[in-house]
Amino acid sequence: MLRFLWRATRGYRLRPWRSPYLRWRIETYWGTPAEEISFGGFWRFMWRERRELMRFLEWAGRMR
């Protein structure tokens, strides 16, 4: 689980809302254009979808 997070935020660990990969994933899941995802929008999404994100991270951990 943590391995996925570490790899997904590579180069953007202190500012994950700028990660092109995470922005792309949010865009495909949420529908918001990636260039419109801001600091606040990123954290709102993370808080609102925290249960689904935990399920995804658990799944990603099992796939490894």
C-alpha positions in Angstrom: 0.0 0.0 0.0 2.7 2.5 1.0 4.8 1.3 -1.9 2.2 2.5 -4.4 1.9 5.9 -2.7 5.7 6.2 -2.7 5.9 5.4 -6.4 2.8 7.5 -7.4 4.2 10.6 -5.9 7.8 10.3 -7.1 9.2 13.7 -7.6 6.2 15.3 -6.0 6.2 13.8 -2.5 5.9 17.2 -0.7 3.3 18.5 -3.1 1.3 15.5 -4.4 -1.4 17.7 -5.9 1.1 18.7 -8.6 1.9 15.0 -9.6 0.9 14.5 -13.3 0.1 10.9 -12.5 -2.2 11.6 -9.5 -3.8 14.5 -11.4 -4.5 12.2 -14.3 -6.0 9.6 -12.0 -8.3 12.2 -10.3 -9.3 13.5 -13.7 -10.3 10.0 -14.9 -12.1 9.1 -11.7 -13.7 12.5 -10.7 -14.0 14.1 -14.1 -12.3 17.4 -13.2 -9.7 18.5 -15.9 -6.2 17.9 -14.5 -5.1 21.5 -15.0 -7.9 22.7 -12.8 -6.9 20.5 -9.8 -5.5 22.8 -7.1 -4.2 22.3 -3.6 -7.6 22.7 -2.1 -9.4 20.6 -4.7 -6.9 17.8 -4.3 -7.3 17.6 -0.5 -11.2 17.9 -0.8 -11.1 15.0 -3.2 -8.8 13.0 -0.9 -11.0 13.6 2.1 -14.3 13.0 0.4 -13.1 9.8 -1.4 -11.0 8.5 1.5 -12.8 5.2 1.8 -12.6 4.4 -1.9 -9.0 5.4 -1.9 -8.2 3.1 1.0 -9.9 0.3 -0.9 -7.9 1.0 -3.9 -4.6 1.1 -1.9 -5.4 -2.2 -0.3 -6.1 -3.7 -3.7 -2.9 -2.2 -5.1 -1.0 -3.7 -2.2 -2.5 -7.2 -2.9 -1.6 -6.9 -6.6 2.1 -6.4 -5.8 
